[in-house]
Amino acid sequence: MSRASRGRMPAAWEADLSDEYEWIPLRLPPDVTRLTASTRLSIEAAYRGWELTKVRLYSDGSRRVLLRRKKIRLNPLADTVMGP
């Protein structure tokens, strides 16, 4: 999804954020149908590893979506203390 389609996150969602994940809030405009939104989000999940966490539908037809994916550790041994 383009950076332009990202939106602000609703305040109530911020309390649920975890440091174990990367988070992306998106705004889908009213002219995006449910089927098109589903297809776009499926592509993000299949090719970029994002999963749908929350969706909020507004009265004007727009949607706010929160996607997340596990953070990738570049050096998993850096977290482990090794003995002699």
C-alpha positions as CSV (number, residue, x, y, z in Angstrom):
1,M,0.0,0.0,0.0
2,S,1.3,3.5,-0.7
3,R,2.5,5.7,2.0
4,A,-0.2,8.2,0.9
5,S,-3.0,5.8,1.9
6,R,-1.7,5.5,5.5
7,G,-3.8,7.3,8.0
8,R,-3.6,8.2,11.7
9,M,-4.4,5.6,14.2
10,P,-7.6,6.0,16.4
11,A,-6.6,6.8,20.0
12,A,-8.3,3.7,21.4
13,W,-6.0,1.4,19.3
14,E,-2.8,2.8,20.6
15,A,-3.2,1.0,24.0
16,D,-3.1,-2.4,22.3
17,L,0.3,-1.9,20.6
18,S,3.1,-4.3,21.4
19,D,6.8,-3.8,20.8
20,E,7.0,-7.3,19.3
21,Y,5.2,-6.1,16.2
22,E,5.5,-3.5,13.5
23,W,2.3,-1.6,13.0
24,I,0.8,0.2,10.0
25,P,-2.4,2.2,10.2
26,L,-4.1,2.6,6.8
27,R,-7.1,4.6,5.6
28,L,-9.2,3.2,2.9
29,P,-11.3,5.9,1.1
30,P,-15.1,5.4,0.7
31,D,-14.8,4.6,-3.0
32,V,-12.9,1.3,-2.2
33,T,-15.4,-1.5,-2.1
34,R,-15.3,-4.2,0.5
35,L,-14.1,-6.7,-2.1
36,T,-11.3,-4.4,-3.3
37,A,-10.2,-3.8,0.3
38,S,-10.2,-7.5,1.0
39,T,-8.1,-8.2,-2.1
40,R,-5.6,-5.4,-1.3
41,L,-5.2,-6.6,2.3
42,S,-4.8,-10.2,1.2
43,I,-1.9,-9.2,-1.1
44,E,-0.2,-7.4,1.8
45,A,-0.6,-10.5,3.9
46,A,0.6,-13.0,1.3
47,Y,3.6,-11.0,0.0
48,R,4.7,-8.8,2.8
49,G,3.7,-10.8,5.9
50,W,1.2,-8.4,7.3
51,E,-1.9,-9.5,9.2
52,L,-5.2,-7.7,9.8
53,T,-5.6,-6.6,13.4
54,K,-8.5,-4.1,13.4
55,V,-10.9,-2.5,11.1
56,R,-13.1,0.5,11.8
57,L,-15.9,1.5,9.3
58,Y,-16.9,5.2,9.4
59,S,-20.3,6.7,8.4
60,D,-18.8,8.3,5.3
61,G,-17.8,4.8,4.0
62,S,-14.1,5.1,4.7
63,R,-12.3,2.5,6.7
64,R,-9.3,2.6,9.1
65,V,-7.3,-0.6,9.2
66,L,-4.5,-1.7,11.4
67,L,-2.0,-4.2,10.1
68,R,0.8,-5.8,12.1
69,R,3.7,-8.2,11.5
70,K,6.3,-9.7,13.8
71,K,9.6,-7.7,13.9
72,I,12.4,-9.5,12.3
73,R,15.5,-10.0,14.5
74,L,18.7,-9.6,12.5
75,N,20.9,-11.3,15.1
76,P,18.8,-13.6,17.4
77,L,22.0,-14.6,19.3
78,A,22.5,-11.1,20.5
79,D,19.7,-11.6,23.0
80,T,21.2,-14.7,24.4
81,V,24.0,-14.6,27.0
82,M,26.5,-17.3,26.2
83,G,28.6,-18.9,28.9
84,P,32.3,-19.8,28.8
